[in-house]
């Protein structure tokens, strides 16, 4: 099969979509709201509703009042001194010298909604626990990212930031076209958010081509890998059958993975997995159901094949980050990463500042995910050895350190689908946390993955050395409510403690744009099926669940968590910071 270049592909599509003899298409640009505010100033809120309608019955839910939201006063949770000595009493205003500002976004889940291999049938079988398989927000994943990028640009002009880092799950199913949409959105290219037959591309808002704004070229951006970037549905190792199906014209047959112990996709009974009809205004699910359904008496349903849907290995995924017009080249990855098929690296964000960012791949390994769901945290011996070497070097060089990874630590009970994989990882979660608590210069572990805004304190195991504690900050998804990013501002205080100001930020969507529709759909989905961890679900029956005692999980309808996190540093680091 011949693969045409992306430039030729886009040119051909724009010509076809405009008609062979019609005028050339000038794709629209979507503006954002005139004002950009953080959640310290205002937050989105909505009412609780109930309905017998399904989450894919979008029109009915909208008619019943779902998807509506209003603004409420902003949120500020004040100072967190969990890591400081018991005798510490912060001054009312002690932040002195700002040393670093950066933005985090994560779990964008750019989705090819028309692929023949997405597990939409899971939403039909298990709709109360398969919002990850289907939510109407998947229709507008590209437009939301465009609005988020414009919001970052506006904030950067108001108060410059040093870099942006994305913490993985940029693509929903690790497809080439999903990743290229993501990269081209950051580069400010023309986006054609449809595939195959490009149904509805001339009339349906979520299918129409548009011109992305692109990230401000003065903001360098870096990338971490997520489980969805190289696993099917974020959980299953790609095999030849899946790879062939992605680029084929036949809706894939699958079994219910929740109904067997090995998370197999191929055991009977089988279902046609379904796809989205892009010619419908609310993205109707089609070609889904049991293979024995009379609807499929003529055989497997068909779609238009598209070679741009090909799935990517981890190495192929990293390679695409060298094919962008933005900086730095490779966005953190180097040729050595490609040669070694190794998605870990570190960088120094500012040459005159003793701060080091360690970007860690803590996603599962393809060799084990068939037996163990690939959404769990994992380090093999090579990655763990590399991490320890980087931490040792940062400590020896008197550098403050930030670990940036996709999957967080210590927030899920071992064995849960989003927990750490103690069974297969080279290092257990407990041992890893203990190792991290041996580095007084470790400030932060930043992560995504759970689609929540959560701050967790890992307090020093030695109360005589409080500097051995570190903070973990999770940032929510740009796909699901509250669809937020997070800004980090680091200060050195007069007493040489470090303050980390964390602030959640909504994309400043403009009324009437596709991104505004996406926000409405995210609210609709949260109203229909609330995220269980935001309601302390099950804590009355099992109070040992980690999130039951986590006071930083904000109850929806707000979902934001803003605070000033204080961290004590060792004397040698304090002296270096004081010299700033």
Secondary structure as GFF3:
##gff-version 3
##sequence-region A 1 580
A	DSSP	alpha_helix	6	18	.	.	.	ID=ss1
A	DSSP	beta_strand	42	45	.	.	.	ID=ss2
A	DSSP	alpha_helix	58	63	.	.	.	ID=ss3
A	DSSP	beta_strand	70	73	.	.	.	ID=ss4
A	DSSP	beta_strand	79	80	.	.	.	ID=ss5
A	DSSP	beta_strand	95	105	.	.	.	ID=ss6
A	DSSP	alpha_helix	121	125	.	.	.	ID=ss7
A	DSSP	three_ten_helix	136	140	.	.	.	ID=ss8
A	DSSP	alpha_helix	141	158	.	.	.	ID=ss9
A	DSSP	beta_strand	163	166	.	.	.	ID=ss10
A	DSSP	alpha_helix	176	187	.	.	.	ID=ss11
A	DSSP	beta_strand	190	191	.	.	.	ID=ss12
A	DSSP	three_ten_helix	205	207	.	.	.	ID=ss13
A	DSSP	beta_strand	210	211	.	.	.	ID=ss14
A	DSSP	beta_strand	220	223	.	.	.	ID=ss15
A	DSSP	three_ten_helix	227	229	.	.	.	ID=ss16
A	DSSP	alpha_helix	240	246	.	.	.	ID=ss17
A	DSSP	beta_strand	253	255	.	.	.	ID=ss18
A	DSSP	three_ten_helix	257	259	.	.	.	ID=ss19
A	DSSP	beta_strand	270	277	.	.	.	ID=ss20
A	DSSP	beta_strand	284	290	.	.	.	ID=ss21
A	DSSP	three_ten_helix	294	296	.	.	.	ID=ss22
A	DSSP	three_ten_helix	307	309	.	.	.	ID=ss23
A	DSSP	alpha_helix	314	319	.	.	.	ID=ss24
A	DSSP	three_ten_helix	320	322	.	.	.	ID=ss25
A	DSSP	three_ten_helix	329	332	.	.	.	ID=ss26
A	DSSP	alpha_helix	335	340	.	.	.	ID=ss27
A	DSSP	beta_strand	345	347	.	.	.	ID=ss28
A	DSSP	beta_strand	355	360	.	.	.	ID=ss29
A	DSSP	alpha_helix	381	396	.	.	.	ID=ss30
A	DSSP	beta_strand	400	405	.	.	.	ID=ss31
A	DSSP	alpha_helix	429	436	.	.	.	ID=ss32
A	DSSP	beta_strand	442	447	.	.	.	ID=ss33
A	DSSP	beta_strand	454	458	.	.	.	ID=ss34
A	DSSP	three_ten_helix	466	468	.	.	.	ID=ss35
A	DSSP	beta_strand	470	474	.	.	.	ID=ss36
A	DSSP	beta_strand	484	493	.	.	.	ID=ss37
A	DSSP	beta_strand	498	506	.	.	.	ID=ss38
A	DSSP	alpha_helix	514	528	.	.	.	ID=ss39
A	DSSP	three_ten_helix	532	535	.	.	.	ID=ss40
A	DSSP	three_ten_helix	546	549	.	.	.	ID=ss41
A	DSSP	beta_strand	563	567	.	.	.	ID=ss42
A	DSSP	alpha_helix	571	578	.	.	.	ID=ss43
###
